[in-house]
Structures are given as structure tokens and as C-alpha cells.
């Protein structure tokens, strides 16, 4: 699964925290940010995530260690269908 987060540049942006939490599996990731020089889009590739319902959360942390913004979405990841050789 690819998780893409679009970020508005701000001088205080220092850290992006991401999580994907389901009933049977939990994944967390972080990306350092460099204020206004940070990328506008950060992409996380989460491999081996089992099928199921997940709550995806993102949070930007500022210079002072406080939250500057949050986002949350629910997604359903379907099982991977095996490819049929032709």
C-alpha cells in the first residue's frame, strides 16, 4: 500500500508521523522535515500489509515538539489476487 501525504510548507515543520492501525496489524513510520525546504508530498510504501480495515493517521510535529496538524482516514485493503499465468 502507498500512503501519500501532501504537506503545506511551513518554517516550523520538523517531523511527519504516519500510522496504519488495523485489528490484526499495526505499522508506524516517520519522516524528518526541513521546514519550508521539505517536500510537498511524502510517500510511504508499506509492504506485506494484510487485508483488512485500517485507520491511517498522519501528524506534523513542529520545532517545539507540538502537533501542528493531523489527518485521519479509514481505508479497506483488499486481499491480493494471484496473477494467472497465460
C-alpha positions in Angstrom: 0.0 0.0 0.0 1.2 3.5 -0.8 0.4 6.3 1.7 0.8 9.8 0.3 0.7 12.9 2.5 0.6 16.3 0.9 2.2 18.9 3.2 1.9 22.7 3.2 5.4 24.2 3.6 5.9 26.0 6.9 9.2 27.0 8.6 8.3 25.1 11.8 7.6 21.7 10.2 10.1 19.2 11.6 8.6 15.7 11.6 5.9 13.7 9.9 4.5 10.7 11.8 2.3 8.1 10.0 0.5 5.1 11.3 -1.7 2.4 9.8 -3.6 0.6 12.5 -5.9 -2.4 11.9 -7.4 -5.2 14.0 -4.5 -7.6 13.5 -1.7 -5.4 12.3 0.0 -2.0 13.1 2.6 -0.1 11.2 4.3 3.2 12.1 6.7 5.4 10.1 8.4 8.8 10.4 10.0 11.3 8.0 12.1 14.2 9.1 11.0 17.6 7.6 13.2 20.6 7.0 10.7 23.5 7.3 9.9 25.3 4.0 12.5 23.1 2.2 10.6 19.9 2.9 9.0 18.1 0.0 5.3 18.9 -0.6 4.4 15.2 -0.8 5.8 12.4 1.2 5.1 8.8 0.1 5.4 5.7 2.4 5.4 2.3 0.8 4.0 -0.3 3.3 4.7 -3.8 2.2 3.2 -7.1 3.5 0.2 -5.3 5.0 -2.5 -7.9 5.4 -6.0 -7.3 4.0 -8.4 -5.5 6.4 -9.8 -2.2 7.6 -7.2 0.3 8.7 -7.2 3.8 10.2 -4.4 5.8 8.6 -3.2 8.8 10.6 -0.7 11.5 9.8 0.6 14.2 12.1 3.1 17.0 11.6 5.3 17.9 14.6 6.8 21.4 14.9 10.0 22.7 16.3 8.6 22.8 19.8 7.5 19.2 19.7 3.9 20.0 19.5 1.4 18.9 16.9 0.9 21.4 14.0 -1.7 19.4 12.1 -3.4 16.0 11.9 -5.3 13.9 9.3 -7.0 10.6 9.6 -8.7 8.3 7.0 -10.2 4.8 7.1 -9.2 2.5 4.2 -10.1 -1.1 3.3 -7.2 -3.1 1.9 -8.5 -6.0 -0.2 -6.6 -9.3 -0.4 -4.2 -9.6 -3.3 -5.4 -11.7 -6.1 -2.8 -14.0 -7.5 -1.9 -13.4 -11.2 -2.9 -16.2 -13.6 -0.1 -17.2 -16.0 -1.2 -17.1 -19.6 
